[in-house]
Amino acid sequence: MSFKTVERKPLTFAERTYVPQIVNGLMTTFKKMVKPNETLEYPEARPPIPEGYRGVPTLVKDPNGREKCVSCQLCEFVCPPKAIRIKPGEIDPTSDSAHVEKAPEAFDIDMLRCIYCGLCQEVCPEEAIWLQNVFSLSGYTREEMVNDKDKLYELGGTLPDKHFKWDQKKAAEDRGNAAH
């Protein structure tokens, strides 16, 4: 086994005294002293949300306050980490939305498993699940990080419905009943 000796060039006088390095460090310090602070006072001051940000998945209601989710479970099936759990439930036949087959009895999203991919929003045929620009979720326990149906509607709120699908279905059903 042979060893190769690496020759080092000798240090100059300035390098031996460390004066250039000390001056460089002091210049950096003085620049930071006169430059304005770059720190944000979070949570009062928040950074701008970038375009195309995919945030927290939430459930939304239509402008009349009705649930848009019909428990088709497509979002549950397409979710890569299996963060969504839906328990379908029946709708009361006397209710205003009786023309809808199902509604979720339970709808949970485990935010510790969610990877914010946006597939749930893309696959939803009723536009009931939306990604909101919320990026600061926290909790002390794992149970606090599982958003149930009520919390999802609280985060999502109401979004305008371009299609007024439920109103059109109800009106068509009423016309059909009136014709008979």
Secondary structure, 3 states (H helix, E strand, C coil): CCCCCCCCCCCCHHHHHCHHHHHHHHHHHHHHHHCCCCCCCCCCCCCCCCCCCCCEEEECECCCCCECCCCCCHHHHHCCCCCEEEEEEECCCCCCCCCCCEEEEEEEEECCCCCCCCHHHHHCCCCCEEEECCCCCCCCCCHHHEECHHHHHHHHCECCCCCCHHHHHHHHHHHHHHHC
